[in-house]
Amino acid sequence: MSLEEKVGQVLMVHFHGETANDDAKTLIQNAKVGGVIYYNWSNGLHSPKQVSTLSSALQKLAKENRFSIPLLIAVDQEGGVVARLQSGFTSFPGNRALGETGDPHLAKVAAFFMGEELQAVGVNMNLAPVVDVNSNPRNPVIGVRSFGDHPDIVTAFGKQSLEGFKQAQVIATLKHFPGYGDVAVDPHEDLPVLHKSKEELESVELLPFVKLASFADAIMTAHILVPALDLENCSTLSEKTLAYLRETIGFQGVIIADSLVMDGVLNKCHSVDEAAIMALNAGCDLLILGGKLLAGEHRGFELTTADVQRIHGAIVKAVNNGRISETKLNQAVIRILKLKERYLNIQSTNYSDKIDTPEHCALAQKIASLALKTVEKQPHQIARLSDKNVFVVAPGILQNSLQRSSMFKLGKSTDVYFFNSLNPSNDEIKTVMQRAETADVVVVCSYNAWKNPSAIAMTESLLNMKKPLILLSLRDPLDAALFSSADLLFKSFSPTAPSIQAICDELVKKQ
């Protein structure tokens, strides 16, 4: 392989297009990129057929290259709050819901079914499972994306998840090493710092990685500063931290740098070009140049096709001038090619009988129902909902999940109001209070209200009306503690349609 071809293999990129357009062709055939990552906002992902057709066309472009090396095609399909493939695909509850079932085997079956759906549309790599231990309940980045707050639970469920994806012949990725579980800052916005001794890290954050590394094909780095491992560099850019992963833990697979457009990594190096060079030098094998900043002062920033070509050139130059050793680059490329050889083929599959099947949907519903926790304070207040006027209030982010459940059919009449963001405006709160006046029962769908002051204020105002109130805590369980005076309280640990349907089923049982 030429130097340019080798550098291309270590890059995973995104592009805008629902089909294999000129940008895709430029990236695959000119920059020779080794991987593509899909996002809803850039690639549509609006049906299994569209995703399948896109994957096949991208692989066809790769096949036309000199060495016909297939692409890694990746998504973040964790289940729950992070699932890129939604329209037409099974909606699986996330990791915390799985953890709440107490049955690790369900994680294996869910991963296998999820992997079947990915494989059916040509996605061969999943950037999951998350094995961060969510030891800080006010964690801004992990929360219900974690299997739980204890390393043994996370390890048990993580191991089963890895086995399920492997059985489906999809590459799984443990993330985020060395662990975001106890941070107070979102790495999309700034660099989190974790002040713990190495002994403390080894008993909590690092434990799942230590126990699961030998079962994993890929591990993704976290943009986090851990002084016990490296005083200066965040883990993605830290030769010491990645040497610990390789030498102390013994991981032999592909190390993936999480997206290099995040502020958590850019506040150190000021350009993605520099971050890419530093990450390769530190020991990363595959660099994600995809995605856009979700928050912070550079919100919306993303790389263009021209940017990717420039970064590709900067890495080639860094190898030519000796800043990156060609031996190190070769080692990264060999790991990537071996991974592709083990998992990838470019055969088209018949996706229609593998996606959103009754069996998959039944498992998703079973997980949701087993995970559900109910706190009854005054259940008699909620009796005979079918005879009452019910008012449901929720943030707009939940509209699709609620519509796919039977929530809107609970009462004699059911009035539903969605506010735009997670923090309702004063006008929206005023509307909510007016519409609640005419209701017999109020249902509040709470989505991390603990982080959103006006959502707290609105819910407290509704509680103060002294009307029968049902609270649905649909994401972090902190919301349940905030509004503990609700007459009936549900904790689903997942905002997916099956989790909301599990609540509806419980409400119907109580009538």
C-alpha positions as CSV (number, residue, x, y, z in Angstrom):
1,M,0.0,0.0,0.0
2,S,1.1,3.6,-0.7
3,L,1.5,5.9,2.3
4,E,-1.7,7.7,1.1
5,E,-3.6,4.5,1.1
6,K,-2.4,3.5,4.6
7,V,-3.4,6.9,6.0
8,G,-6.8,6.6,4.5
9,Q,-7.4,3.3,6.3
10,V,-7.0,4.9,9.7
11,L,-9.8,7.5,9.0
12,M,-13.5,7.0,9.7
13,V,-15.5,9.9,8.3
14,H,-19.1,11.1,7.7
15,F,-20.5,12.8,4.7
16,H,-23.8,14.5,3.8
17,G,-26.0,12.3,1.6
18,E,-28.7,9.6,1.6
19,T,-27.0,8.0,-1.4
20,A,-23.4,7.4,-2.4
21,N,-22.8,10.9,-3.9
22,D,-19.7,12.8,-5.1
23,D,-18.6,13.6,-1.6
24,A,-18.7,9.9,-0.7
25,K,-16.8,9.1,-3.9
26,T,-14.1,11.7,-3.1
27,L,-13.6,10.4,0.4
28,I,-13.5,6.7,-0.5
29,Q,-11.6,6.8,-3.8
30,N,-9.4,9.9,-3.4
31,A,-8.8,10.0,0.4
32,K,-9.1,6.2,0.5
33,V,-10.8,6.3,3.8
34,G,-11.2,3.0,5.6
35,G,-14.5,3.7,7.4
36,V,-17.7,5.7,7.3
37,I,-20.0,6.6,10.2
38,Y,-23.7,7.2,9.7
39,Y,-25.8,10.0,11.4
40,N,-29.5,10.7,11.1
41,W,-28.8,14.4,10.3
42,S,-26.3,13.6,7.5
43,N,-27.5,10.3,6.0
44,G,-31.2,10.2,6.4
45,L,-31.5,6.7,7.8
46,H,-35.2,7.0,7.3
47,S,-35.8,3.3,6.3
48,P,-34.0,0.0,6.3
49,K,-34.1,0.0,2.5
50,Q,-32.5,3.4,2.3
51,V,-29.7,2.4,4.7
52,S,-29.1,-0.9,2.9
53,T,-28.9,0.7,-0.5
54,L,-26.5,3.3,0.8
55,S,-24.2,0.7,2.4
56,S,-24.1,-1.4,-0.7
57,A,-23.3,1.6,-2.9
58,L,-20.5,2.8,-0.5
59,Q,-19.0,-0.7,-0.5
60,K,-19.1,-0.7,-4.3
61,L,-17.1,2.5,-4.4
62,A,-14.5,0.9,-2.1
63,K,-14.4,-2.3,-4.2
64,E,-13.4,-0.1,-7.2
65,N,-10.2,1.0,-5.4
66,R,-6.8,-0.6,-6.2
67,F,-7.0,-3.1,-3.3
68,S,-10.8,-3.5,-3.0
69,I,-10.6,-3.2,0.8
70,P,-14.2,-3.1,2.2
71,L,-15.2,-0.2,4.5
72,L,-16.0,-0.3,8.1
73,I,-19.5,1.2,8.2
74,A,-20.4,2.2,11.8
75,V,-23.2,3.6,13.8
76,D,-23.8,4.4,17.5
77,Q,-26.6,1.9,18.2
78,E,-26.5,1.6,22.0
79,G,-30.3,1.3,22.4
80,G,-32.3,3.7,24.5
81,V,-31.3,7.3,24.2
82,V,-28.6,6.7,21.6
83,A,-29.9,4.9,18.6
84,R,-29.1,6.2,15.1
85,L,-31.3,3.6,13.3
86,Q,-34.8,4.2,14.3
87,S,-37.3,4.5,11.5
88,G,-38.4,0.9,10.6
89,F,-36.0,-0.6,13.2
90,T,-36.7,-2.2,16.5
91,S,-36.6,0.3,19.4
92,F,-34.6,-1.5,22.2
93,P,-34.5,0.0,25.7
94,G,-31.0,1.1,26.7
95,N,-28.3,-0.3,29.0
96,R,-29.7,0.9,32.3
97,A,-33.0,-0.7,31.6
98,L,-31.2,-3.9,30.8
99,G,-29.3,-3.6,34.0
100,E,-32.5,-3.1,36.0
101,T,-33.9,-6.4,34.7
102,G,-31.2,-8.2,36.7
103,D,-30.7,-10.7,33.8
104,P,-27.5,-10.4,31.8
105,H,-28.6,-13.0,29.3
106,L,-31.1,-10.4,28.0
107,A,-28.2,-8.2,27.1
108,K,-26.8,-11.0,24.9
109,V,-30.1,-11.6,23.1
110,A,-30.8,-7.9,22.6
111,A,-27.3,-7.3,21.2
112,F,-27.7,-10.3,18.9
113,F,-31.0,-9.0,17.6
114,M,-29.7,-5.5,17.3
115,G,-26.6,-6.9,15.5
116,E,-28.9,-8.8,13.1
117,E,-30.6,-5.6,12.1
118,L,-27.3,-3.8,11.6
119,Q,-25.9,-6.6,9.6
120,A,-29.0,-6.7,7.4
121,V,-28.5,-3.1,6.2
122,G,-24.8,-3.4,5.7
123,V,-23.6,-1.8,9.0
124,N,-20.7,-4.0,10.2
125,M,-19.5,-2.0,13.2
126,N,-21.4,-0.8,16.3
127,L,-19.9,1.8,18.5
128,A,-21.3,0.0,21.6
129,P,-21.6,-1.2,24.3
130,V,-21.0,1.5,26.8
131,V,-19.2,0.1,29.8
132,D,-18.6,3.3,31.8
133,V,-19.7,2.7,35.4
134,N,-22.2,5.5,36.2
135,S,-21.0,6.0,39.8
136,N,-21.9,9.8,39.7
137,P,-25.8,10.0,39.5
138,R,-25.5,13.6,38.2
139,N,-23.3,12.5,35.3
140,P,-24.0,14.8,32.3
141,V,-22.8,12.4,29.6
142,I,-23.5,8.8,30.6
143,G,-26.5,8.3,32.9
144,V,-28.8,5.6,31.6
145,R,-26.4,4.8,28.8
146,S,-24.6,2.8,31.5
147,F,-25.7,-0.7,32.7
148,G,-25.4,0.6,36.2
149,D,-23.4,2.2,39.0
150,H,-21.4,-0.9,40.1
151,P,-18.5,-2.3,38.0
152,D,-19.6,-5.9,38.5
153,I,-23.0,-5.2,37.0
154,V,-21.5,-3.3,34.1
155,T,-19.0,-6.1,33.5
156,A,-21.5,-8.9,33.5
157,F,-23.9,-7.1,31.1
158,G,-21.1,-5.8,29.0
159,K,-19.7,-9.3,28.5
160,Q,-23.0,-10.6,27.4
161,S,-23.5,-7.7,25.0
162,L,-20.1,-8.3,23.4
163,E,-21.1,-12.0,22.9
164,G,-24.4,-11.1,21.3
165,F,-22.8,-8.7,18.7
166,K,-20.1,-11.2,18.0
167,Q,-22.7,-13.9,17.4
168,A,-24.4,-11.5,14.9
169,Q,-21.0,-11.0,13.2
170,V,-21.0,-7.3,14.0
171,I,-17.9,-5.6,15.4
172,A,-18.6,-4.3,18.9
173,T,-16.7,-1.5,20.5
174,L,-16.2,-1.1,24.3
175,K,-16.4,2.6,25.2
176,H,-15.3,5.0,26.7
177,F,-11.8,4.1,28.0
178,P,-10.8,4.8,30.8
179,G,-14.4,5.8,31.8
180,Y,-16.7,8.8,32.0
181,G,-18.7,7.4,34.9
182,D,-17.7,9.9,37.5
183,V,-17.4,13.2,35.6
184,A,-19.2,16.5,36.0
185,V,-18.5,17.9,32.5
186,D,-19.7,16.8,29.1
187,P,-16.7,16.2,26.8
188,H,-18.7,17.7,23.9
189,E,-18.4,21.0,25.7
190,D,-15.1,20.9,27.6
191,L,-12.4,18.5,29.0
192,P,-13.6,16.5,32.0
193,V,-11.0,15.8,34.7
194,L,-11.1,12.7,36.9
195,H,-9.1,13.1,40.1
196,K,-8.8,9.6,41.4
197,S,-5.8,7.4,42.4
198,K,-4.8,4.6,40.2
199,E,-6.1,2.2,42.9
200,E,-9.5,3.8,42.9
201,L,-9.6,3.7,39.1
202,E,-8.7,0.0,39.0
203,S,-11.5,-0.9,41.4
204,V,-14.2,1.0,39.5
205,E,-13.7,2.8,36.1
206,L,-11.0,0.5,34.7
207,L,-12.4,-2.8,36.0
208,P,-14.9,-3.5,33.1
209,F,-12.1,-2.8,30.6
210,V,-9.6,-5.0,32.4
211,K,-12.1,-7.9,32.5
212,L,-13.5,-7.5,29.0
213,A,-10.5,-6.5,26.9
214,S,-9.7,-10.1,25.9
215,F,-13.2,-10.5,24.5
216,A,-13.3,-7.2,22.6
217,D,-12.2,-6.4,19.1
218,A,-12.2,-2.6,19.5
219,I,-12.1,-0.1,22.4
220,M,-12.9,3.6,22.1
221,T,-11.1,6.3,24.0
222,A,-12.6,9.0,26.2
223,H,-11.7,12.6,25.9
224,I,-10.9,12.9,29.6
225,L,-7.9,14.0,31.7
226,V,-7.0,11.4,34.3
227,P,-3.9,12.7,36.2
228,A,-3.3,9.3,37.8
229,L,-2.6,8.0,34.3
230,D,-1.2,11.1,32.6
231,L,-0.9,14.6,34.1
232,E,-0.9,16.5,30.8
233,N,-2.8,14.7,28.0
234,C,-6.4,13.6,27.7
235,S,-6.7,9.9,27.2
236,T,-7.2,10.0,23.5
237,L,-3.9,11.9,23.1
238,S,-2.1,10.1,25.9
239,E,0.7,7.7,25.0
240,K,1.0,6.7,28.7
241,T,-2.8,5.9,29.0
242,L,-2.9,3.9,25.8
243,A,0.3,2.1,26.8
244,Y,-1.5,1.1,30.0
245,L,-4.4,-0.3,27.9
246,R,-1.9,-2.2,25.6
247,E,0.7,-3.3,28.1
248,T,-0.9,-3.5,31.6
249,I,-4.4,-4.5,30.5
250,G,-3.1,-6.4,27.5
251,F,-5.6,-5.3,24.8
252,Q,-4.5,-6.3,21.3
253,G,-7.4,-5.0,19.2
254,V,-8.2,-1.7,17.5
255,I,-8.1,1.4,19.6
256,I,-10.6,4.0,18.2
257,A,-10.3,7.7,19.0
258,D,-13.8,9.1,19.7
259,S,-14.8,12.0,17.4
260,L,-11.9,14.5,17.1
261,V,-14.3,17.4,16.6
262,M,-15.3,17.4,20.3
263,D,-14.3,20.4,22.5
264,G,-12.9,18.0,25.1
265,V,-10.0,17.1,22.8
266,L,-9.8,20.4,20.8
267,N,-9.2,22.6,23.8
268,K,-5.7,21.0,24.0
269,C,-4.7,21.0,20.4
270,H,-6.7,23.8,18.7
271,S,-7.1,22.0,15.4
272,V,-8.4,18.6,14.3
273,D,-5.3,18.1,12.1
274,E,-3.1,18.4,15.3
275,A,-5.5,16.2,17.3
276,A,-5.3,13.5,14.6
277,I,-1.5,13.5,14.5
278,M,-1.3,13.4,18.4
279,A,-3.9,10.6,18.6
280,L,-2.0,8.4,16.1
281,N,1.2,9.1,18.0
282,A,-0.4,8.2,21.3
283,G,-1.4,4.8,20.0
284,C,-4.9,5.2,18.5
285,D,-5.4,3.0,15.3
286,L,-8.7,4.5,13.9
287,L,-9.6,8.1,14.1
288,I,-13.3,9.2,13.9
289,L,-13.5,12.5,12.0
290,G,-17.3,12.3,11.9
291,G,-20.0,14.0,13.8
292,K,-20.6,17.6,14.8
293,L,-20.4,19.4,18.1
294,L,-23.6,19.0,20.0
295,A,-23.0,21.7,22.6
296,G,-20.6,24.4,23.7
297,E,-19.4,27.5,22.0
298,H,-18.6,25.7,18.7
299,R,-22.0,24.0,18.6
300,G,-22.7,22.7,15.1
301,F,-19.1,22.5,14.0
302,E,-18.4,19.6,11.6
303,L,-15.7,18.7,9.1
304,T,-16.3,19.0,5.3
305,T,-15.0,16.7,2.7
306,A,-12.2,19.2,2.0
307,D,-11.3,19.3,5.7
308,V,-10.9,15.5,5.7
309,Q,-8.7,15.7,2.6
310,R,-6.6,18.4,4.4
311,I,-6.2,16.3,7.5
312,H,-5.3,13.2,5.4
313,G,-2.5,15.4,3.8
314,A,-1.4,16.6,7.2
315,I,-0.9,13.0,8.5
316,V,0.9,12.0,5.3
317,K,3.2,15.0,5.8
318,A,3.7,14.1,9.5
319,V,4.9,10.6,8.5
320,N,7.1,11.9,5.7
321,N,8.9,14.4,8.1
322,G,9.3,11.7,10.8
323,R,6.8,13.2,13.3
324,I,4.7,9.9,13.1
325,S,6.8,6.8,12.6
326,E,5.7,4.7,9.6
327,T,6.2,1.6,11.8
328,K,3.5,2.9,14.1
329,L,1.2,3.7,11.2
330,N,1.8,0.2,9.7
331,Q,0.8,-1.4,13.0
332,A,-2.4,0.6,13.1
333,V,-3.3,-0.4,9.5
334,I,-2.5,-4.1,10.1
335,R,-4.8,-4.1,13.1
336,I,-7.6,-2.5,11.0
337,L,-7.1,-4.9,8.1
338,K,-7.1,-8.0,10.4
339,L,-10.3,-6.8,11.9
340,K,-11.9,-6.3,8.5
341,E,-10.6,-9.7,7.4
342,R,-12.3,-11.4,10.4
343,Y,-15.7,-9.7,10.0
344,L,-16.3,-8.0,6.7
345,N,-17.8,-9.3,3.5
346,I,-19.5,-7.2,0.8
347,Q,-22.4,-9.6,0.2
348,S,-25.8,-8.0,0.0
349,T,-28.4,-9.4,2.4
350,N,-32.1,-9.7,2.4
351,Y,-32.9,-7.2,5.2
352,S,-36.7,-7.5,5.2
353,D,-36.9,-10.7,7.3
354,K,-34.3,-9.6,9.9
355,I,-35.6,-6.1,11.0
356,D,-38.3,-5.1,13.5
357,T,-39.6,-8.7,13.6
358,P,-42.2,-9.8,16.1
359,E,-39.5,-11.7,18.0
360,H,-37.3,-8.6,18.3
361,C,-40.3,-6.4,19.3
362,A,-41.3,-8.9,22.0
363,L,-37.8,-8.9,23.5
364,A,-37.7,-5.1,23.6
365,Q,-41.1,-5.1,25.3
366,K,-40.0,-7.8,27.8
367,I,-36.9,-5.8,28.8
368,A,-39.0,-2.6,29.2
369,S,-41.5,-4.4,31.4
370,L,-38.9,-6.1,33.6
371,A,-37.0,-2.9,34.0
372,L,-40.0,-0.8,35.1
373,K,-40.1,0.3,38.7
374,T,-43.4,1.6,40.3
375,V,-43.9,3.8,43.4
376,E,-47.5,4.1,44.5
377,K,-48.3,6.8,47.0
378,Q,-52.0,7.3,46.6
379,P,-53.1,4.8,43.8
380,H,-56.8,5.3,44.6
381,Q,-56.5,8.8,43.2
382,I,-55.7,7.3,39.8
383,A,-58.5,4.7,39.7
384,R,-60.6,4.3,36.6
385,L,-58.5,6.4,34.2
386,S,-60.7,5.2,31.3
387,D,-63.6,7.3,32.8
388,K,-61.5,10.4,33.3
389,N,-60.2,13.4,31.3
390,V,-56.4,12.9,31.2
391,F,-53.9,15.6,30.4
392,V,-50.4,14.5,29.2
393,V,-47.5,16.9,29.1
394,A,-44.1,16.0,27.7
395,P,-41.0,17.6,25.9
396,G,-41.1,17.3,22.1
397,I,-38.2,14.9,22.1
398,L,-40.7,12.2,23.4
399,Q,-43.3,12.8,20.7
400,N,-42.4,9.8,18.5
401,S,-42.1,7.4,21.4
402,L,-45.4,8.5,22.9
403,Q,-47.2,8.2,19.6
404,R,-45.9,4.6,19.2
405,S,-47.5,3.7,22.6
406,S,-51.1,3.6,23.8
407,M,-50.5,6.6,26.1
408,F,-53.0,8.8,24.1
409,K,-55.8,6.3,24.6
410,L,-55.7,6.1,28.4
411,G,-58.6,8.4,29.4
412,K,-62.2,9.0,28.4
413,S,-60.5,11.9,26.7
414,T,-56.7,12.5,26.5
415,D,-55.3,15.9,25.9
416,V,-51.6,16.0,25.0
417,Y,-49.2,19.0,25.0
418,F,-45.6,18.9,23.9
419,F,-43.2,21.8,24.8
420,N,-40.4,22.5,22.4
421,S,-37.2,22.0,24.4
422,L,-36.3,20.2,27.6
423,N,-36.8,23.6,29.3
424,P,-40.3,24.9,28.7
425,S,-40.7,28.6,28.2
426,N,-42.9,30.8,30.5
427,D,-45.6,30.9,27.8
428,E,-45.5,27.1,27.5
429,I,-45.8,26.7,31.3
430,K,-48.8,29.1,31.3
431,T,-50.5,27.0,28.5
432,V,-49.7,23.8,30.5
433,M,-51.3,25.1,33.6
434,Q,-54.4,26.3,31.8
435,R,-55.0,23.0,30.1
436,A,-54.3,21.1,33.3
437,E,-57.2,23.0,34.9
438,T,-59.8,21.0,32.9
439,A,-58.2,17.6,33.5
440,D,-59.2,15.0,36.1
441,V,-55.7,13.4,36.1
442,V,-52.3,14.9,35.0
443,V,-49.6,12.8,33.5
444,V,-46.1,14.4,33.4
445,C,-43.4,12.8,31.2
446,S,-40.2,13.8,32.8
447,Y,-36.9,13.7,30.8
448,N,-33.9,14.7,32.9
449,A,-35.8,17.6,34.5
450,W,-33.0,17.6,37.1
451,K,-30.9,19.4,34.6
452,N,-33.6,21.8,33.4
453,P,-34.8,24.4,36.0
454,S,-38.0,25.4,34.2
455,A,-39.1,21.8,33.7
456,I,-38.7,21.4,37.5
457,A,-40.8,24.6,38.1
458,M,-43.5,23.4,35.8
459,T,-43.8,20.0,37.4
460,E,-43.8,21.5,40.9
461,S,-46.6,23.9,39.8
462,L,-48.6,20.9,38.5
463,L,-48.1,19.0,41.8
464,N,-49.2,22.1,43.7
465,M,-52.6,22.0,42.0
466,K,-53.3,18.9,44.1
467,K,-54.9,17.1,41.2
468,P,-54.1,13.4,40.9
469,L,-50.7,13.3,39.2
470,I,-48.8,10.4,37.5
471,L,-45.1,11.0,37.0
472,L,-43.2,9.1,34.3
473,S,-39.4,9.4,35.0
474,L,-38.3,8.3,31.5
475,R,-34.5,8.9,31.7
476,D,-32.3,9.5,34.8
477,P,-33.9,8.2,38.0
478,L,-33.0,11.5,39.7
479,D,-36.3,12.9,38.5
480,A,-38.2,10.4,40.6
481,A,-36.5,11.7,43.7
482,L,-37.3,15.3,42.7
483,F,-41.0,14.7,42.4
484,S,-41.6,12.0,45.0
485,S,-45.0,13.5,46.1
486,A,-46.6,12.3,42.8
487,D,-49.6,9.9,43.5
488,L,-48.1,7.3,41.1
489,L,-44.5,7.3,39.9
490,F,-42.9,5.1,37.2
491,K,-39.1,4.8,36.6
492,S,-38.5,3.3,33.1
493,F,-34.7,4.1,32.8
494,S,-35.4,4.5,29.0
495,P,-37.5,6.9,26.9
496,T,-38.2,4.4,24.2
497,A,-41.7,3.4,22.9
498,P,-41.5,-0.1,24.6
499,S,-40.7,1.5,27.9
500,I,-43.6,3.9,27.6
501,Q,-45.9,1.0,26.5
502,A,-44.8,-0.9,29.6
503,I,-46.1,2.0,31.7
504,C,-49.4,2.1,29.8
505,D,-49.8,-1.6,30.3
506,E,-49.4,-1.2,34.1
507,L,-51.9,1.7,34.2
508,V,-54.5,-0.5,32.4
509,K,-53.9,-3.3,34.9
510,K,-54.7,-0.9,37.7
511,Q,-58.1,0.0,36.4
